[in-house]
C-alpha cells in the first residue's frame, strides 16, 4: 500500500501584534490575569479587510512552494475554519478561486481545533486509495473578528489570535517514514461547553437570526472554561497514549510533541500527564495565542523552520477542540 507523507508546510501570521496591554483597552482584563490563567502575552490580528481565505491563500502558497510543487499539482483542497468569509457557500470555494484551482475537488470540514488531524486522516486515506495524489490542507482563522469583551465572553476572547497554516501531502515509497498513524475522535455530548448559539436552526423558532440574538450575545462564543480545560487535558493526553500504544512505542521514542496551542496552563498539564520532557514539546502559545485550527499547522511549520523538526524526526501531533473533537497523528519526517 502507498505510504502518505508530508511534502511541504507553510504558514502566515498577520503583521499586527496585539499585546495583553492592548486588550486592557478593549475589555475589563489585565496582563497579569491573562498571563496567570493562560500564559498568553500577545497574538496577531488581521486587518479589517482581510478574510480567512486571504490568510489561507498565503499559507497555502508557502506550503506548495516548500513542497517543491506548483499549484497546478494540487488535486484536492481541504479547508478548516470557524471564521469563514461568508455564511455560505463553503469557505474553501473562496480559497480555491484565490489559488486559481478551478475544477479540482474541494471541501470544508468543521472540526475546530483538530482540523489538521481530521484533514490529514482524510488525505492519508485518499492517497492510499489512489484517488488523489497531492492534497492540500489549509486551516485559517480570523478570530479577532469574533471577539466579545463582555463579562460572558472575555474568558475566551483573551486567548484568541489570527493566522493560517497549510500542509501538502503526497505519496511516499518508504513504509518507515511519512504518516504512520492517525486517530480521530468526537463526543457530541460536550458540544455546548464551547459553542455559538446563533444563527442556527435549533433555537426553537422560525427565524434563523434575530436582533434579540445580537442583543443577548448569542452570536458570540460561550465557554465553560472548567469543562474545556479538564477535557482538553484528558483527551489530548489519551490521544498521545493511543498513538503510542497503536505503534508499540513509549513517550521516550518521540522526538517532538506538538500539541494544539490552546492555553499554556492546559499544555503544562498535558506535559505532566504524558511525561514528555518539556524540551521536546513545541510551544508558541505565549506569542500567538490560540488560533483554533491554525495552531497545529503553524506550529509544525515553525518547528521545521526552527530546526526542531528535521528529516527523520518522529513527531507526535495531538489536538482537542470544541465539539468535543480530539485526535493524534504520528509522523516520521
N, C-alpha and C positions, 0 to 999 in steps of 0.2 A: 504494500500500500504506500502511496506517495506520502511523504512527510511534509507538513507545512512548516514554514519558518517566517520569522520577521525579516523583511528585506530592508526596511527603512523606517525611520521615525522622524517626527518633526513637531514643533510647537510654536505658538505665537502668544505673547503677552502684550497687552496694550501698554504704551509708554507711561501713562499717568499712574503714579503711585499714590495711594491714599493710606495715610497712617492712622493709628488709633486716635491721635490728637485731632486729625481731620474729622473723624467720626464723632468726637466730642461736640463738634459744632453742628452735627446733623441730628443727634439723638441724645437722650439722657443716659450717658455711659461715661466711662473713663478708661484711660490707657491701663491703669493699674488693674481694674476689674477685668478687662479683656485679656490681658496677659495672664493673670492668675487663673482664669477659668478656661482659656482656650490656647494660650501660648502664641496667638497671632499678634504680630506687631504692625504688619502692613499688608496691602493687597493691591492688585491692579484693577483700574476701572476703565472701561471703554468710553470713547467719546459718544455724545448723544446720537450721532448719525451712523454709528457702527452697529451692525447686527451680528447674530450668531453665525450666519453664513459667511459674512465678511471675515471674521476671525478664523472660521473653519477653512476657508479657501486658502488663507496664508499658511496655516499649519499643514494642510494637505499638500500644497506645492512644495513645502520644505521636505516633507516625508518622501514624496515621489523622487525629488532630486537626490535625497540621501540614499534611496534605493538604487540609484543609477538608471532609473527608468524615465520614460516620457509619460505625460498624462494620457496619451493615446494608448498606453499599455494597460491602463486600468480597465477592468471589465465588470467590476461590481463596486458600488458605492454604498456604504452603510453609515448612517449618521445617528448620533445620540445627542439630544439636548432637551433641557426642560425650560429653555428660553427661546423658543422658535421665532423666526422672523415674523410670522403671522399665525393666526389660529389654524388655518389650513390653506393650501394643502401642506403635506409634509415638508419640513424644512429642508430635507435632502434635495427637493426639487429646485429650490433657490440656489443651493450649493452646487448642484450639478450644472446649472446654467452658468454660474460664475467660473466653473472649472472648464467649461467648454466640452462636456462629455455627453452629448445627446445620444440617446438610443441604448445606452448600457442599462443594466438592471440597477435600481437604486431604491432604497427604502429606509425609513426611520425606525428606530427602536426607542422605547421609552423605559429604559432600565436604570434611570437615575445614575447614581454614582458608580454602578457596576457596568456602565455602558461598554467600556472597552472589553471587559471579561466576556460579556454576552456576545459582543461583536466578534471577538476572536474565536469563541466557540463555534459560531456560525460559519465564519470564514474558514476555519480549520476543516469543518465538515464539507463545505463546498469544494475546497481544494482537493481533499482526499477523494471526493466523488468524481472529480474531473470536470465538474460543471463550470467552475471559474478558476482562472489562473492567478490573477493579481487583484484581490480585493483590497479596497482602501477603506479603513475605518476612521471616522472623524468624530471627535467628541468636542463640542464647543458650547460655551456658556457665557451669557451676558447677565450675570446675576445682579449686577449693580442696578439694573432696571427693575428689579423686584424687591428692592429694599423697603422695609417698613420699620420706621424708627419709633413706632408706638410702643407702649408698655408690653403689649402682647406679641409684638414682632421682633423686638430688638435682640432677643436671646439667640436668634439665628442670623439676623442681619449683621451682627458684629463679626460673623465668620466669613462672609461671602466675598468672593472676588470674581474677576473675569479672565478668560483665556481659552485657548483651544489647543488640542493635541491630536496627532494623527499617526496611524501605523499602516504601513503597506505590508501585506503578507503574500507569500508565494510558495511554490513547491520547492522541496529540497531533496537531496539524494542521500543524506546521512541520517540514519534512523536514530542516532545517538544525539542529534542536535536538532534544534527547532522547537516547535511547540510540543512538549512531552505530555502535557496534561491540561485539561480544562474541566472545572467543576462548577456548575452554576445552580443556584437555588433561589426559592422565593417562599414567602409565607404571608399571604394577604391579610391574615388576621391582625397584623400590625400596621395596616395601611394608614390608619388615622393618627398614628403617632407623629407623622410629619406629612402634611398634605395641604392642598389648596382647595377649598370647598367650591368656589365659584370662579368662572362659569361652569355649569355642569347640568347633567340631566337627572341627578339623584337628589335634588333639593325639595322634592315634594310639591312641585308646582309646574305650570306650563311654561313659564319664562326661563330662558337659559341664563340670563344675566339681568339684574335689576339695579336701580340706583341704591336700593337698600343694601345690596351686596357690597357696593363700594363704601357706603357709609359705615357698615358694620365690620369692614376689614376682611370679608370672606374671600376677597381676591388675592390675599397675601398668604404666604407660608404660615402655618401654625405648627409648633413643635412641642412635643412632650420631651424635654431635654433628658430627663432621667431614663425614660424608656429607650431613647435613641442611644444614649451612652452605654447602658447595660447591654443592649442587644448588639450594638456595634462591636464592643469588646469581645463578646461571646462568639458572634458569628464570624468575625474575621479570624479570631484565634482558631476556631473549629475548622474554618476553611483551610487554614495553613496545615493543621494536623491531618485533614483529609487528603490533601495533596501529598504530604509526606508518606502517609500510610499506603496510598494507592501506588506509590513508586518505590516502596521499600527503602525510604530514606529517613534520616534523622535531621533535626534542625542544624546539626553541625555540618551536614553536607551542603547546606545552602550558602552560596557566596554572598548574595544580596537579597534582602527582603524589601519590596516596595509596596507599602500599604496605601490605600486611599487616604488622602491627606484631610481627614475630617476635622480633627481637633487634636492638638498636641497632647492633651491630657489623655484622650482616648488611645492615642498611639503609644504613649508610655505604658498604659495598662496592657495593651496587646503585646508589647515587647516583653514585659514582665511575665505575662501568662505563657507566651510561647518559649521563653528562654533564649530568644535571639539576642546575640551580643549587639548592643546599641551601635557600635561602629560598623556593623554590617547592614544597618537599616537606613534607607534613603529617606530624608525628611526635607521638605521645603515649605511646610505649612506656616512657619513663622513669617516668611516674607511674601507668601502668595495667598494665604487664607485657604478656605475651602472653595474649590471651583467645580464642585459636583463631579460630573462625568469626565471633565477635562483633567482632573487631578492625576489619574494614573498614566495616561499617555504623555502628559507634560513631564511627570517625574521620571518615567522611563527614558525619555529623550534627554533630559538633563543629566541623568545618571550616566548615560552613554557619553555625552559630551564632556562631562567632568572626569571621565576615566574610571568611574566606579564600576561600570559595566562594560566589558570588552569581549572580544571573541572568546568563546569557551566558558564565560561566566554562567553559573547556574543561578537563575533569577526566579524568585517566587513573588508573584503579584497576588495581593488579596484586597478585596473590596467589600463594602457594605453600603447600602443606601435605603432610602425610603421605599416602602412597599409591603413588607421588607424584602429586599433582594440582596444577595451576597454570593461570593464565589472566589475562585482562585485560578491561577494559571501558572504552570511550571515551564520555564523556558531555558534551553541551553543555547546561548547566543553564538 
